[in-house]
Amino acid sequence: MKVGLAQLNIHVGNFRANTDKIIAAIQAAEAQGADLVVFSELSVCGYPSRDFLEFDDYISKCIEAVNEIAQHTMNVAAVVGAPARNPRPEGKDLFNAAYFLYQGKVQKVIHKTLLPTYDIFDEYRYFEPNTVFELVEFKDRKLAITICEDIWNVGNENPLYVACPMDELIKLQPDLMINLSASPFSYRQYHERMSVVRANCDRYQLPMVYVNQVGAQTELIFDGGSVVVGAGGTLAAQLPFFSEELRVVDLDDIREPAPFDLPAPVSLIYDALVLGIRDYFAKLGFKKAILGLSGGIDSALVLCLAAAALGRDNVLSVLLPSAYSSGHSVDDSLALVRNLGSPHEIIPIEEPFQSYLKTLHPFFKDLPANVAEENLQARVRGTLLMAMSNKFGYILLNTTNKSEAAVGYGTLYGDMCGGLAVLGDVYKTQVYELAHYVNRNGEVIPENIITKAPSAELRPGQKDSDSLPEYDLLDKVLYQYIELRQGPKELIVQGFEKTLVDRILRMVNMNEWKRYQAPPILRVSPKAFGMGRRMPIEGRYLG
């Protein structure tokens, strides 16, 4: 049997574009001699559709698209993902379903059993879990079709669930496992995903065709990496990361194991961020970006990522020097834009800043200068950037990194402005790794930007370390607390000083209100700020 793996970039709710793309893949696979083409989870409407699924018209459009796609399966079968209505009066209105299409019509509909409700997932909000297990018979093969999470309870060992779909399906003696997936990227997800796929193949001694979605949907980035794995866990075919591809694999003629190709984590994160920026702009219909280029490493990295995603001519850098900006900050920024060949403008902020101070002077009551004056500079910059954004139709890119976002080291309506937070899930130490990766083939980011001490430059001689622990230490605590959910007792046992732990955790928890107002953050870690981390704003718990 020849199976086509259709790893496509799907746009949520864009039924015409999605349908055309799926039909084109079916036709291309048929031309290559495929018997069956497999698509990703909810490929007809896009994953995640979220509360669009609560609109009856949205579901009707999904089903209309499925029926249109079916008309192109006279000679080749296809498995596409879409919601299905629940005909029973009890339970949720919908199932998350895989439609088996052949000979011009829907032959069978398979429902998803395990509905994840953790971190970024909220499927039980919309879908009813499957309770009926059956195979699809096609060309003398019996196919066990599952959807994403259904394979993540191997041997019923996942404590989140009480059912194991493949333990039920194996009783019906299938010949092949097929999984339609929408598994979002994180820098360790591929290892976990491959471990799960191989564990299934080893346990059931069956091959698996695993097709994953590719492309970004606001915060979520899907990396593709679809695979065919043989019985026992041997990798037989692997599709690329972060790009669309259709590949036809002859399951009866796999002679040699496919080479295992997993780039380094820094490369994966870089590619994920570039794809996240590119799709955010393309799917919203925007083409140009703007950002404030400070001379620091964060804005420098964002510029490089945006130039790679959108083209260097489509990213405008605005230098906004103040009286406290060092000369090398401007010089370094100019060197960077020259290296990239991208456009820039210089707008000094001293005049509008002094105007604000003059206006506020009667109301500040001769109090000594403090953080209010510092933040006012950041807000002047934010106002100017947003004005340029409005005037020319640019999207402002936010340059705050995860370390800063975690501890509230940023100014609301100032440097926290923007339509998309590019580095909000990238710790400062990872920013340095990515900067070196950008320079892997020659200097793009000037070395001085990488080596100088980080500073907001809002007062004379200011350095980040005046207000924060050194980033090497800060990031270690933040990672343990945010990603691994280690509380203060566990952190102290690991050897971190109690005063340091208390200080950092207090900063994290006190600044939830700031993060609540931040732009969408591109997710590259297993636990990002945003939809996957839901904390009370006014909570007092320090663990």
KEZAKOL-340777 format. One line per field, with one value per residue (C-alpha): residue in one letter; chain; x, y, z. Coordinates in pm, whole numbers. Each point is the difference from the previous one (the first is absolute). Example, Ala and Ser with C-alpha at 12.3 -4.5 7.8 and 13.67 -1.06 7.14 Angstrom:
2
aa <- A; S
ch <- A; A
X <- 1230; 137
Y <- -450; 344
Z <- 780; -66
//
This chain:
543
aa <- M; K; V; G; L; A; Q; L; N; I; H; V; G; N; F; R; A; N; T; D; K; I; I; A; A; I; Q; A; A; E; A; Q; G; A; D; L; V; V; F; S; E; L; S; V; C; G; Y; P; S; R; D; F; L; E; F; D; D; Y; I; S; K; C; I; E; A; V; N; E; I; A; Q; H; T; M; N; V; A; A; V; V; G; A; P; A; R; N; P; R; P; E; G; K; D; L; F; N; A; A; Y; F; L; Y; Q; G; K; V; Q; K; V; I; H; K; T; L; L; P; T; Y; D; I; F; D; E; Y; R; Y; F; E; P; N; T; V; F; E; L; V; E; F; K; D; R; K; L; A; I; T; I; C; E; D; I; W; N; V; G; N; E; N; P; L; Y; V; A; C; P; M; D; E; L; I; K; L; Q; P; D; L; M; I; N; L; S; A; S; P; F; S; Y; R; Q; Y; H; E; R; M; S; V; V; R; A; N; C; D; R; Y; Q; L; P; M; V; Y; V; N; Q; V; G; A; Q; T; E; L; I; F; D; G; G; S; V; V; V; G; A; G; G; T; L; A; A; Q; L; P; F; F; S; E; E; L; R; V; V; D; L; D; D; I; R; E; P; A; P; F; D; L; P; A; P; V; S; L; I; Y; D; A; L; V; L; G; I; R; D; Y; F; A; K; L; G; F; K; K; A; I; L; G; L; S; G; G; I; D; S; A; L; V; L; C; L; A; A; A; A; L; G; R; D; N; V; L; S; V; L; L; P; S; A; Y; S; S; G; H; S; V; D; D; S; L; A; L; V; R; N; L; G; S; P; H; E; I; I; P; I; E; E; P; F; Q; S; Y; L; K; T; L; H; P; F; F; K; D; L; P; A; N; V; A; E; E; N; L; Q; A; R; V; R; G; T; L; L; M; A; M; S; N; K; F; G; Y; I; L; L; N; T; T; N; K; S; E; A; A; V; G; Y; G; T; L; Y; G; D; M; C; G; G; L; A; V; L; G; D; V; Y; K; T; Q; V; Y; E; L; A; H; Y; V; N; R; N; G; E; V; I; P; E; N; I; I; T; K; A; P; S; A; E; L; R; P; G; Q; K; D; S; D; S; L; P; E; Y; D; L; L; D; K; V; L; Y; Q; Y; I; E; L; R; Q; G; P; K; E; L; I; V; Q; G; F; E; K; T; L; V; D; R; I; L; R; M; V; N; M; N; E; W; K; R; Y; Q; A; P; P; I; L; R; V; S; P; K; A; F; G; M; G; R; R; M; P; I; E; G; R; Y; L; G
ch <- A; A; A; A; A; A; A; A; A; A; A; A; A; A; A; A; A; A; A; A; A; A; A; A; A; A; A; A; A; A; A; A; A; A; A; A; A; A; A; A; A; A; A; A; A; A; A; A; A; A; A; A; A; A; A; A; A; A; A; A; A; A; A; A; A; A; A; A; A; A; A; A; A; A; A; A; A; A; A; A; A; A; A; A; A; A; A; A; A; A; A; A; A; A; A; A; A; A; A; A; A; A; A; A; A; A; A; A; A; A; A; A; A; A; A; A; A; A; A; A; A; A; A; A; A; A; A; A; A; A; A; A; A; A; A; A; A; A; A; A; A; A; A; A; A; A; A; A; A; A; A; A; A; A; A; A; A; A; A; A; A; A; A; A; A; A; A; A; A; A; A; A; A; A; A; A; A; A; A; A; A; A; A; A; A; A; A; A; A; A; A; A; A; A; A; A; A; A; A; A; A; A; A; A; A; A; A; A; A; A; A; A; A; A; A; A; A; A; A; A; A; A; A; A; A; A; A; A; A; A; A; A; A; A; A; A; A; A; A; A; A; A; A; A; A; A; A; A; A; A; A; A; A; A; A; A; A; A; A; A; A; A; A; A; A; A; A; A; A; A; A; A; A; A; A; A; A; A; A; A; A; A; A; A; A; A; A; A; A; A; A; A; A; A; A; A; A; A; A; A; A; A; A; A; A; A; A; A; A; A; A; A; A; A; A; A; A; A; A; A; A; A; A; A; A; A; A; A; A; A; A; A; A; A; A; A; A; A; A; A; A; A; A; A; A; A; A; A; A; A; A; A; A; A; A; A; A; A; A; A; A; A; A; A; A; A; A; A; A; A; A; A; A; A; A; A; A; A; A; A; A; A; A; A; A; A; A; A; A; A; A; A; A; A; A; A; A; A; A; A; A; A; A; A; A; A; A; A; A; A; A; A; A; A; A; A; A; A; A; A; A; A; A; A; A; A; A; A; A; A; A; A; A; A; A; A; A; A; A; A; A; A; A; A; A; A; A; A; A; A; A; A; A; A; A; A; A; A; A; A; A; A; A; A; A; A; A; A; A; A; A; A; A; A; A; A; A; A; A; A; A; A; A; A; A; A; A; A; A; A; A; A; A; A; A; A; A; A; A; A; A; A; A; A; A; A; A; A; A; A; A; A; A; A; A; A; A; A; A; A; A; A; A; A; A; A; A; A; A; A; A; A; A; A; A; A; A; A; A; A; A; A; A
X <- 0; 124; -96; 37; 89; -145; 171; -179; -15; -369; -168; -272; -342; 133; -214; 58; 378; 15; -231; 194; 328; -133; -145; 329; 188; -240; 47; 378; 9; -220; 237; 282; -191; -126; -282; -75; 79; 8; -44; 35; -250; -289; 172; -319; -59; 338; 120; -83; -330; -93; -342; -62; -112; -300; -146; -231; 82; 370; -74; -221; 283; 235; -235; -59; 376; 35; -265; 171; 334; -164; -89; 373; 50; -141; 329; 198; -119; 61; -24; -75; -70; -314; -262; -301; -340; -109; -341; -76; -180; 242; 355; 174; -128; 316; 263; 356; -3; 196; -200; 97; -82; -5; -186; -144; -162; 51; 49; 55; 42; 238; -27; 279; 1; 250; -72; 290; -91; 332; 250; -101; -266; -369; -171; -250; -151; -129; 10; -160; 244; -35; -117; -40; 309; 8; 243; -13; 42; 173; 171; 33; 146; -160; 84; 2; -57; 67; 22; 297; -41; -149; 351; 132; -132; 212; -105; -237; 292; -85; -164; -209; -215; -183; -19; 259; -147; 264; -48; -360; 80; 273; -265; -146; 335; 93; 285; 98; -29; -75; 10; -124; 175; 23; 293; 141; 370; 211; 374; -39; -328; 152; 186; -316; -209; 239; 23; -380; -22; 275; -154; -326; 174; 199; -296; -238; 260; -161; 129; -137; -61; 12; -93; 47; -118; 253; -33; -80; -336; 69; 192; 17; 262; -34; 324; -114; 266; -250; 134; -53; 124; 20; -113; 244; 80; 234; -24; -92; -68; 19; -139; 172; -61; -181; -87; -276; 62; -186; 184; -121; 144; -35; -61; 79; 340; 179; 349; 224; -69; -30; 280; -98; 19; -57; 165; 146; -252; 125; -60; -351; -89; 133; -201; -310; 18; 52; -301; -204; 67; -56; -335; -127; 47; -115; -315; -96; 71; 289; 335; 214; 133; 147; 206; 201; 369; 175; 353; -72; 5; -376; -106; 296; -111; -363; 110; 199; -290; -249; 228; 31; -379; -123; 294; 250; -177; -325; 134; 49; 232; -48; 284; -136; 303; -38; 245; 95; 63; 365; 167; 86; -367; -77; 320; -66; -357; 115; 262; -272; -237; 293; 89; -359; -62; -332; -163; 18; -98; 142; -244; 163; -237; 155; -227; -335; 132; 84; -340; -170; 211; -94; -369; 17; 220; -287; -154; 314; 23; 381; 40; 343; 41; -64; -135; -282; 244; 183; -322; -112; 289; -110; -357; 114; 173; -310; -220; 228; 25; -376; -50; 230; -181; -339; 116; 156; -189; 293; -28; 218; 217; 53; 357; -45; 163; -142; 234; -115; -366; 24; 121; -185; 312; -184; -224; -365; -96; 371; 238; -282; -198; -46; -217; 220; 253; 277; 229; -256; 70; 378; 214; 280; 264; -172; -1; 379; 4; -227; 214; 306; -205; -91; 373; 95; 107; 141; -74; -352; -64; 302; 213; -29; -378; 57; 278; -104; -189; -380; -156; -333; 193; -269; 239; 377; 211; -302; 48; -259; 202; -80; -359; 26; 219; 250; -186; 188; -130; -340; -79; 85; -250; -262; 31; -45; -298; -182; 77; 46; -240; 250; -112; 220; 76; 114; 212; 172; 71; 168; 245; -146; 15; -331; 22; 64; -287; -244; 103; -35; -327; -147; 91; -154; -328; -35; 24; -272; -210; 265; 20; -378; 25; 293; -27; -36; 322; 151; 21; 324; 25; -209; -146; -45; -171; -340; -267; 195; 69; -307; 77; -218; 106; -58; 119; 229; 152; 377; 47
Y <- 0; 347; 265; 373; 211; 347; 235; 329; 350; 44; 336; -6; 68; 58; -273; 94; 9; -313; -196; 99; -95; -340; -76; 98; -236; -285; 55; 19; -317; -181; 102; -161; -325; 34; -221; 213; 357; 93; 354; 155; 43; 239; 72; 125; 284; 39; -75; 150; 151; 86; 162; 7; -357; 140; 147; -239; 168; -71; -372; 5; 151; -272; -274; 171; 10; -369; -90; 212; -166; -343; 63; -18; -345; -219; -185; 85; 2; 282; 48; 359; 156; 199; 29; -231; 61; -224; -149; -104; 242; -66; 127; 278; 109; -97; -267; 66; -231; -161; -40; -293; 103; -230; -42; 348; -20; -31; -370; 19; 254; -80; 201; 109; -174; 189; 371; 195; 269; 129; 273; 141; -266; 40; -264; -124; 349; -86; -373; -322; -292; -309; -326; -218; -164; -121; -40; 120; -271; 114; -203; -314; 200; 74; 350; 117; 375; 216; 374; 167; -56; -346; -148; 179; -255; -296; -302; 217; 142; 371; 107; 260; -268; -323; -131; -105; 8; -222; -265; -21; 22; -266; -253; 44; -103; 306; 0; 366; 289; 348; 311; 346; 249; 367; -16; 349; 68; 38; -48; -343; -112; -198; -234; -64; -41; -251; -190; -36; -104; -257; -132; -63; -176; -213; -90; -92; -120; 207; 279; 351; 285; 319; 330; 322; 351; 267; 378; 253; 94; 317; -128; -363; -116; -343; -151; -283; -270; -266; -355; -357; -240; -374; -277; -5; 373; 38; 341; -64; 354; 349; 323; 335; 240; 332; -44; -155; -324; -282; -330; -334; -303; -358; -189; -330; 115; 147; -150; 229; 204; 371; 216; 170; 372; 224; 342; 155; 164; 352; -66; -131; 301; 239; -168; -10; 373; 86; -211; 151; 355; -87; -172; 262; 267; -207; -133; 346; 153; 224; 28; 248; 21; 276; -22; 219; -77; 85; -125; -291; -369; -61; 252; -100; -362; 91; 204; -295; -241; 239; 64; -375; -42; 300; 116; 263; 279; -66; 72; 360; 59; 321; 124; 210; 135; 199; 205; -322; -205; -79; 90; -362; -98; 216; -102; -370; 30; 175; -271; -265; 158; 46; -369; -98; 265; 87; 344; 214; 335; 200; 192; 156; 1; 273; 278; -182; -140; 349; 121; -270; 93; 365; -87; -229; 222; 175; -337; -187; 239; 32; -363; -147; -172; -373; -282; 224; 210; -313; -162; 321; -35; -350; 123; 282; -262; -220; 290; 90; -359; -48; 326; -125; -334; 169; 239; -261; -317; -179; -256; 94; -287; -24; -85; -97; -332; -263; 87; 362; -95; -242; 256; 303; 173; 199; 304; -38; 221; 47; -279; -251; 144; -208; -230; -308; -93; -177; -89; -24; -374; 28; 45; 256; -272; -155; 341; -8; -352; 112; 308; -221; -225; 302; 72; -361; 83; 346; 308; 133; 115; 212; -167; 300; -47; -357; 70; 324; 0; 11; 336; 176; 331; 195; 162; 68; -317; -229; -377; -280; -154; 307; -124; -372; -297; -90; -163; -331; -44; 161; -226; -316; 89; 114; -322; -215; 205; 62; -305; -261; 148; -31; 194; 188; -304; -204; 288; 46; -373; 31; 248; 339; 254; 61; 378; -32; -245; 214; 311; -156; -179; 313; 197; -266; -18; 375; 71; -228; 314; 129; -324; -5; 314; -119; -85; -363; -190; -248; -329; -199; -154; -262; 273; 347; 307; 42; -260; -287; 164; 123; 175; 227; 361; 83; -332; 7; -349; 18; -361
Z <- 0; -91; 254; -49; 304; -59; 244; -64; 144; 79; 70; 269; -150; -353; -153; -364; 29; 217; -230; -311; 166; 109; -344; -166; 233; -80; -372; 33; 211; -251; -278; 199; 29; 356; 119; 307; 110; 369; 129; 346; 284; -79; -329; -165; 247; 172; 351; 242; -114; 359; 42; -375; 73; 189; -321; -183; -331; 57; 40; -308; -203; 129; -116; -336; -50; 89; -257; -265; 73; -21; -363; -80; 151; -279; -48; 314; 361; 244; 375; 102; 338; 78; 275; -19; 156; 284; -94; 357; 232; 286; 10; -188; -339; -190; -48; -113; -301; -281; -322; -223; -357; -301; -329; 26; 343; 373; 74; 375; 280; 287; 322; 233; 338; 215; 28; 153; 250; 128; -79; -342; -65; 79; -215; 255; -16; -347; -68; 122; 50; -216; 154; -312; -152; -358; -288; -358; -264; -316; -274; 209; 289; 333; 116; 363; -33; 305; 60; 172; 377; -59; -25; 309; 251; -98; 206; 204; 199; -39; 328; -182; -164; 80; -359; -258; -351; -158; 271; -123; -371; 15; 98; -351; -156; -208; -253; 22; 246; -135; 217; -97; 223; 91; 240; 73; 8; 308; 8; 161; -160; -287; 235; 202; -315; -158; 326; 3; -367; 42; 321; -186; -288; 240; 223; -282; -253; -272; -223; 46; -243; 207; -167; 193; -80; -94; 26; 271; 146; 202; 308; -107; -248; -160; -122; -224; 24; -118; -2; -105; 267; -51; 231; 291; -26; -298; -167; -365; -124; 145; -145; 59; 285; -46; -368; -206; -183; -165; -1; -128; 182; -121; 322; -173; -124; 299; -17; 200; 315; -67; 143; 322; -68; 302; -9; 315; 238; -82; -370; 68; 215; -264; -276; 221; 73; -366; -97; 284; -121; -367; 57; 244; -265; -297; 166; 122; -340; 110; -176; 192; 354; 214; 318; 230; -44; 324; -52; 233; -83; 24; -263; -217; 4; -73; -300; -137; 52; -158; -298; -53; 26; -197; -208; 108; -193; 188; 350; 108; 293; 195; 218; 287; 188; 321; 203; 179; -314; -45; -324; -69; 25; -301; -181; 66; -126; -316; -57; 32; -251; -240; 36; -75; -263; 162; 32; 312; 144; 292; 223; 309; 296; 214; -123; 53; 330; 130; -120; 206; 304; -38; -25; 303; 214; 187; 78; 102; 302; -7; 100; -80; -335; 11; -214; -124; -202; -119; -119; -164; -244; -90; -48; -227; -211; 3; -106; -290; -118; 15; -190; -277; 6; -42; -270; -226; 91; 164; 278; 298; 118; 375; 101; 369; 89; 237; 285; -3; -44; 292; 251; -137; -129; -263; -36; -85; -296; -58; -94; 59; -294; -311; -204; 47; 268; -188; 295; 281; 33; -42; 311; -10; 0; -302; -170; 10; -146; -282; -66; -43; -229; -216; -28; -79; -356; 67; 206; -41; 357; 97; 263; 230; 21; 119; 248; 169; 329; -51; 84; -45; -17; 183; 248; 9; 23; 33; -35; 22; 282; 215; 25; -77; 90; -269; -287; 25; 353; -56; -296; 192; 272; -248; -201; 309; 114; -329; -215; 271; 260; 284; 307; 250; 215; -299; -128; 334; 19; -340; 155; -90; 283; 175; -32; -374; -47; 196; -191; -346; 70; 149; -313; -225; 188; 57; -373; -133; -63; -240; -195; -26; -216; -212; -373; -115; 64; -245; 190; -26; 350; 179; 226; -147; 136; -157; -78; 157; 338; 187; 325; 215; -25; 367; 148; 301; -29; -42; -106
//
